[in-house]
Amino acid sequence: MAYNVTINGVDRTTDILADTIVVEDTLNDQQNTCTFSLIERSGGGTPATDQEIIITLDDATKLFAGYILTTMVASVLESGVVTIHVSCVDYSRLLDRNLVHKAYENMTDAAIIADILVTYCPGFGITGTNVVAGVTIDQIGFNYLQPSQCLRKI
């Protein structure tokens, strides 16, 4: 499978070790994750925590997008080349930078979601564009929960 990997906007495809990309794409409300190994070939250095990563297939289909969680030296070859193992999480990490502390009454699920996104996730590029109102919730409160946890409860 042919793919392209950018880390913080820099093409790092040549650094990725063949067949080490593993994307766990869950079909529920959990975070998607990605792991891979790389060898420094491009001069880009070791990726840092919170750098953005985007993996696309050659046909421009996005396979994974998110942020680097951890990097760890996996091995050092006799030649001195360092292999680095990288773990990533999808963009839901953006949701969890703030905590929701608010109660809602007699609002639709879509209206509550919209309020959480506007109030607690401004400027992150996260929208509720495709959220369709399903039910009116009589009462729900969140006591310092991450927005992703709130969305799961709704």
C-alpha angles and dihedrals in degrees: 000000000000117000143162124226124200123184116192089345094306120117106241098165094121090055096059116099112236116265096002098109110106119178118190103201107185119200096212134061095293127109119268115232137198133195132184143152127236141186119213105251105132100056092247095122128218112328115246132226113274095021112139118249127194123183117191133176118238090262088060093254108148109238096178139351130180143085137309112253102181143359124198133179104247099183145340115224123217088256089061093252111145122220113209125200113212128197122195140182129205126256092281084092086077090062093058100057092093136038126236116227107170143106125224129200132191096352132132118253089245092053092051091049091049091051093049092050094047096043103038105023106040118158095012094107092242113140138181092217095131097039111117121200108250109164141002112244114215095204138347131160135191121206107199097317126154112257091243089057090050092051090052090053092050 
